[in-house]
Amino acid sequence: MINIIGLGYIGLPTALILAANGKKIVGTDYNKELVQTLNAGETTFEEKGLKELFTQAINQEIVFTTDYVTTNKYIVTVPTPYEKENKKVDPNFIIKAVESIIKVCAEETILVIESTVSPGTIDKYIRPIVEKWMSQTNKLIHLVHAPERILPGNMIEELNYNSRTIGADDEKIGLQVKSIYQSFCKAEIVVTDIRTAEMTKVVENTYRDINIAFANELTKICRFDNLDVHKIIDIANMHPRVNILNPGPGVGGHCISVDPWFLVGDYPGLANIILTAREINDSMPEHVLERIHTLMKKYQITDMNKIGLYGLTYKPDVDDVRESPTLQLLEKMEKHLAPPLKVYDPMLTTQIIDNQLMNFDEFLAQTELIVVMVAHTHIKKNVSKIIDKVILDTQNIIENSYKL
């Protein structure tokens, strides 16, 4: 039996896909309401293919509970936020999970941490807890790091087809964990040491962040010189060895916008390009505000209540708002005591912030200038409804609109 600790965006799909592929799974989360929802037969967030996978897992008798259970295999998928002041990982959720596990685990246990951490986190925070416990008991606990590699909106396919990295102290233990993931993963699974696995995951997201930062800096350069950044990117990408990404209003989500800070915090003075990329991407919501200000002056819009932000999630067609550029933009406005702008997002069924409207037509009726922050399929299908508005399109999906 495997006890999955944490049933959020990573833990729940992992628990379901393991159960659907024949593993005996108990999913544990401290959130009683979340567990009650799952036990009532409902998923807790929207994701393509998740409901079907949920049904398969239920048929395999998956269990959801708030309790940690006694077994010899655990997979920890709890959040790992970063401390914004010192740019370091906050390991407290993992520490609490591990402290709870060692109190109930079997005599010989494999403890897998999937949560993304900065390099050295397991040695610094987790290993001392485990080694102290082993010295006080007869239990043997094998630490393993198997960082997740899935993207909201395409989780199920990526669980099946993305390669994985398993970091372990003992290669035999690493191979045992590899066999667990091979029950569903059809891609290559590499077994290595724990610190390499920690660094590899952070490096992957940092690489992506740096590439996004280049596109975002390029859009600022082109705006300064009145050039069309999208035309320039299209032409440059015709070169066989060039692949510039599209610029946007910022970087969100719990991976790309967070993981690079781990390297900045842990390697001050060394992570210079990484720091610059983070600063560029974090500056994009402010760039959007500057563009809004320019268009307000151009169209003599003086009432901030006439400005609407379309999209609150961090990427298209998901309901995940973690670190979203829209929230970053609103936070910057709040720091300057500016009134919050109206917001609408078709993916959200409940109101999570002030000034969030839940009806699209009501949103349109109250706005003159619409800022498209997220390229949801919904807005692409409803372009005809907004053509009479002033449109700032940060995603380059609407013709004859203003761009970043």
Buried (B, 14 or more C-beta within 10 A) or exposed (E): BBBBBBBBBBBBBBBBBBBBBEBBBBBBBBBEEBBEBBEEEEBBBBBBBBBEBBBBBBEBEBBBBEEBBEBBBBBBBBBBBBEEEEBBBBBEBBBEBBEBBBEBBBEEBBBBBBBBBBBBBBEEBBBEBBEEBEEEEEBBBBBBBBBBBBBBBBBBEBBBEBEBBBBBEEEEBBBBBBEBBBEBBEBEBBBBBBBBBBBBBBBBBBBBBBBBBBBBBBBBEBBEEEEEBBEBBEEEEEEEEEEBBBBBBBBBBBBBBBBBBBBBBBBEEEBEEBBBBBEBBBBBBBBBBEBBEEBBEEEEBEEBBBBBBBBBBBBBBBBBBBBBBBBBBBEBBEEEEEEBBBBBBBBBEEEEBEBBBEEBEEBBEBBBBBBBBBBBEBBEEBBEEBEEBBBBBBBBBBEEBBBB
